[in-house]
């Protein structure tokens, strides 16, 4: 692929956003960055990949925000986030790489890159619960609670670092309800949109 293309995928928990990101990466034959980011964070130095995984997309706790005497200390949540944002900027703006990236405020971090297409995947409550139940082998109540916790965390994380609000249509090029079309038709719709945007 000659022209750079960056596809940023924000998603509600249970909406199929990660599956759609995988399919888009395969379709355009470009890397997918999600869990692979942790290796980069570890390479930066002091943070172990497992620690980075734990603090990934975690909001900074309002109850524990210590600052050193020289003012340079940052909580691990923010240190991990800063390394991830640095990775996104390096891949997108310095190395001019094409890729798909899931979450992590990418639509905000790369907001000035003209080759980025930002997507947000949402879904109906019932359909998302069904997906979560099936994927994690949970009953309906447990699936709903898991979904609520994950979305609250993602929203708080995103809104801490980004200007635009998580899931607000004004922050993305396209928002699409995967429950309306199903995953296959949602994928085809996104490909049609991306292809048109790339012309």
C-alpha angles and dihedrals in degrees: 000000000000105000118061115250126185119186115194115195120198115183148181114237110268095016095111093248095141093049090050091049090052091050093048091050090050093045094052093035094234131129122274116220117201119105089006088076092075093071088058092051090052091049089057089071131250104040121083115224091239091053089048090052091053094051096038113127089355117141119235109262112246089210097055116042106137121186125197124232091262092047094240101111118107127185115254092251091060095040090054091046092051092052091049092049089049089053091051093049092047093051095042106035107020103034093029091220124169115231148137117244129191119220121310095123090284093150087059099039091053097034092127095051108103092203096063124104114194121207133183120198119203134167145187118279095243096048092047092050090052091052092048092047091052097042097046099028093239134147119248097265094047091047092051092049092048090050093049093049093048095048093046090052093047092047094049092046094048096045092049093060106025133064095217118068121252110263094005106139091221089066095059140052092230135008117193135183106226091192091065097055103019123236098287096051092040088055092050091048091051092049090051091050094046093047091051091048091051094055 
